[in-house]
Amino acid sequence: MCIIGAPGTTGRQTRTPPDDRRPRLDDVQVLTGFVVVGVAIVLGYVIGRIDLLGPHGRPVLARLIFFVLSPFLMFVVLSQADVSTLFSALLPVSALAAAAAFLVYAAIARLVWRRSVGATLIGMLSAGQVNSNNIGIPLSLYLLGSAALSAPVILLQLVVFTPITMAILEAVTTGQRRPLPILRRTFTNPIVIASISGVLVSVSGLTLPPIVLDPLTLVADATVPVLLISYGMSLHGQRVLSTTGHRRDVLLASALKLLVMPVVAWAIARFGFALSPAEVLAVTVLAALPTAQNVFNFAQRYEIGETVARDTVFVTTVGCVPVLLAVTVVLG
């Protein structure tokens, strides 16, 4: 609104709109977050295309991410999370929304399509595990006003979903059926150890001194770019939805992730838990996030369902943009 010739002025002054009417900066920052992710993926694609890292580049990066970088990131994120946010009402709502996507996918994949246990598990994770870290954190910050809002989802996925996933994948790939060896391999996995340790630090209220935290953060900060580059390398020589026999798996997982899961999260938050409008918006936005790249990391590491994980990550990363915009317009 312009005020011309107001007393005490020498021309035109523009009055700044109130904060609740200035969404453009947030929109630009959210778009910037997606551009950053896209640039890293494109860089990985170029690296794969020119074969810069040689034939062993992808498996080496996969092992580096799985055994070294991801554990550092998980510990840093969870150890610095606020306890009240970690165990807020967002946690059960997110858990129930993910469970709904898991169950629908599992019922169709196992009972109708007769997929194997390992392939079904990767498809379930593709349908219900969200990218709560490298996309969820910046979107929570720019779209919802607080990066901590993604912490309950990170806690749920790392402390609950990851150990269960590791146990099943270990049993499937090693043929081991005895529970004690499976549990031992699961809970000696670096990602599980780091996640549980991070939660214990957060719950205890311990403040890590910079001499301890800063080196951990330095290594943790490498996780997201290396993971995105590795994912981009996997796209070279591949066409999305081109693998015969897997298109319907990818389409089902993507539809559950982008459409069903946000609707279920909204309904549970609104009618089941009677959360505030801001909290309803938060859980719906988090549920609409794309499939986590960690799902592709698991698939690559255990060589199960890699095509489904890769294509679903791509489809949901692209498709979540209009979904998130629609959610914020309707609920925000």
N, C-alpha and C positions, 0 to 999 in steps of 0.2 A: 504494500500500500504506500503510495507516494503522497507527501504533504508539500504542496507548493505554496511559497510565500508565507510560511508560518512565522510567527513572531520570533525574532532573534535569530533568524536564519538568513542566509544570503543566496539561497537557491533551493534546490530540491534535496530532500532527505528521504532515504528509504528506511522504513521501520522494519526491523527484523521480525519475521513471523515467530510466534511462540514455538517452543521446542517440539510440541506434538504435531506441528504442521511443517516440519522440515525433514522429510524422509529421504531426500535425494542423496545426502552424504552417505547414509547407511546403505542405500541401494548400490551406490558406486563401490563401497567397500566390500559388500557381499559379492558383487560381480568381480572385483579384484581377486577375492579369494578363489573363485572358480578359475580365473585366468591363470593364477599362479599354479594351481593344480594342473591345468591343461598344458602349460608351458613345460613343466617337468615331464609329463607323459610324452609330449611331442619330442622332447630331447631324448628320452629313452628310445623312442621309435627310430630316431635318426641314428643313435648309437648302434641299435640292432641292424639297421639297414646297411650301414657301412662296415659292420662286423668289427667294430673298434675293440671289443673285449675278447674276441675270439670265440670258439665253440663252447668254452667252459664259462663264459661270462655270466650267463643267467643262473646256472646252478650255484656258482660261487656267491653271487649276490644274494640268492635265496637263502643260503646257509648263513651268510653274514647277518642278514636281516632277522632271521628266525632265532639264531642262537646268541647274537651279540646286541644288535641295535635295539630291537623291540623290547627286550627285558629292561634296558636302561630307560627307554621312553615310558614304559608302563610304571616303573618304580617312581620316576620323577613326577608324572602326572598324578598318580594316586597319593603319593606321600604329601603332596602340596595341596590336595583337595580339602575343602572345609567339611568337617564331619556332619554338620547339620544339613548340608546340601547333599552329601553322599547318601544319607539315609532318609531323604525326604519322601513325600508321597509320589514324586516322579518315578521312584524306583519300582514300586509294585505296578504302576500303570504301564511303564515301559516293558516290564517283564511279561505282563499279560498280553500286551499287543504283540510282542515277539512270539510268545507261545502260540497265539492264534495263527500267525503266519507259518510257524513251524509245523503245526498239526495239519493244516490244510495241505501244505506241500507234501508232507510225509504220507498222508492218506492217498493222495493221487499218485505219487511216484511209486510207492510200494505196492499198493493194492491194485491200481489200474495199469501202470506202466511196468511193473515188476522190476524196478531198479534195484541195484545192489545196496547193501547197507551203507557202504562208503559213499557211493554216488548220491544216495538219498540224503545223507548227512550234509554233504557239500551243497546240495540244492537247498536244503532247509536253511542253512546259514546264509546262503545267497538271498533267500526270501525274507529273512528276519533279523540279520545282524547288520547294524547300521555303521556307517563311517563316522563314528562319534569323535574321532581324534582329529585327523588333518583337515576334515571338512566340518565336523560337528563343533569343534572348539571355535574356529573363526566365525562360523554362522551364529553360534550362541552369543558370541561377543557382539557382533555387528547387528544381528537381526533381533536378538532377544535382550541385549543389554548386559549380559554376564556370561563369561566363558565357563563359569562354574556350573551352569545349568546342564552341561553335557556330562558332568562327573558321575551322576548316578548310572547313566547308561554305560559309561566306561567301566564302572565298578561291576555292574551286572555282567557285562560281556567278558571281562577279564577274570573275575573271581568265580563266576558260576559257569558261563558257557564254555570258556576256554578249557578248564580242567576236564569237563565232560567230553568235549570234542577231542582233546588229546587222548583220553582213555579209549574212546571208541576207535579212533584212527590207529592207535597203537595196536589194539586188538585185531583190527581188520588187516593191517599190513604185516604184522609179525606172526599172526596165527595163534597168539597167546590168548588163552581163555581163563587162566587162573587169575583171580582178582588181585592177589598181593603183588605179583610182578607188574601187573598193569598199573596199579596204584603207585607203585614205587617209581616206575618210569614216568608216570604223569606228574607226580609231585616233586620229581627232581628235574622237571623241565624248566629251563631258565625263565621262560615267560611266566609260568605259574608261580615260581619262587619269587620273582620280582613283583608280581601283582599282589600277592599276599603280603609280602614285606612292606610294600607301599601303603596298603590299607592299615597295617599294624602301626606304622609310623604316624599316619594321619589320626587314627583313633587314640593313640597315646598322647597326642599333643606335642610330641617332640619336634623341636625346631632344629633342622640340620644347619650347621654352620656353613658359611660360603666355601670354606676350604674342602668340605665334603660335597656339597650340593653342586657347585660350579663345574667340577670335572664331570660329574654325572650328567649334568644338563648339556655340556658340550657334546658328549657322545649321543645323548638322546636326540638332540636337534638334527642329527644326520639321518634319523630313521625315516622320516616322511619323504624327503627328497630321494633317498636311495630306493625306497619302496616304490615310489611313483616312476622312477627311471626304470626299475626292473619290470614294472607293469607295462610301461611303454615299449620296452624291448620285446615283451611277449606278443605285442600286437603286430610286429613285423612278420610279413608272410602269412598273416591270418586275415580272414574276413569275418566280421561279426555276423552271427547267425548263418554261417555258411556250412557248418559241420552237420551232415545228415544224421538225423536221429536225436539231435540235441536242441533243435530250435524250440520245440514245445516246452522243454525243461527251462530254457532261458526266459521264454515269454511268460510262463507261469510264475517263475520266481520274480521277474520284474514287475508283473502286475500285482502280486502280493505285496512286494516291497513298496511300490509307489502309490498304490491305490487302497488296497485293503488294510494294510497296517496303519496308515494315518487315520483312516476312518474309525478303526477299532480303538485306537488310542484316544481319539477325540470322544468317542461314545463312553468309554470307561471313565475317562477323566471328568466328563461333564455330568454323566448320570450316575455312575457307580461311586465315584469319590467326591463329587460335588466340589471340584477344585475351582479356584478363582479363574476369571477369564485369562489372566496373564499366564497362569500355570497350565490351563487347557491349551493355550497357544504354544507354550513351550514344549509340552509332550507331543503335540501334533507335529510341530516342526521337526523335532528330533526323530519321530517315527517316519517322517517323509525323507530323511536323509538317504543317500544312495548306499548300496551294498558296500560293506567294509572291505578295503583292500587286503585286510588280514585273511579273509576267506580265500582269496587267490593265493596268499602266502601259504596257508595250510594245504591247499590243493596242490600247489607246486612242490611243496616239501614232501608230501606223501604220495604224489603222482596219482591222485584220484580226483576226477571231476574238474580238471583244470580248464577245459573248454567252457563248461557251464559257468564256473566262477568268473573267468575272464570276461566272457560276453555279458554276463549279468552286471558286473561292475561297470562296464562301458555303457550299457543301455540305461542303467539307473542313474549313473553320473550325469548323463546328458538329459535324461527325462525328468530328473528331480527339479530342474530349474523352473519350468512352468508350474509344477506341482507346488513348490515352495512359495512361488509368487501368488498362486491361487489361495493357499492356506493363509498367508499373511493378509491378503485382501479381505477374505471372508471373516477371519477371526481377529485380525489385528486392529 
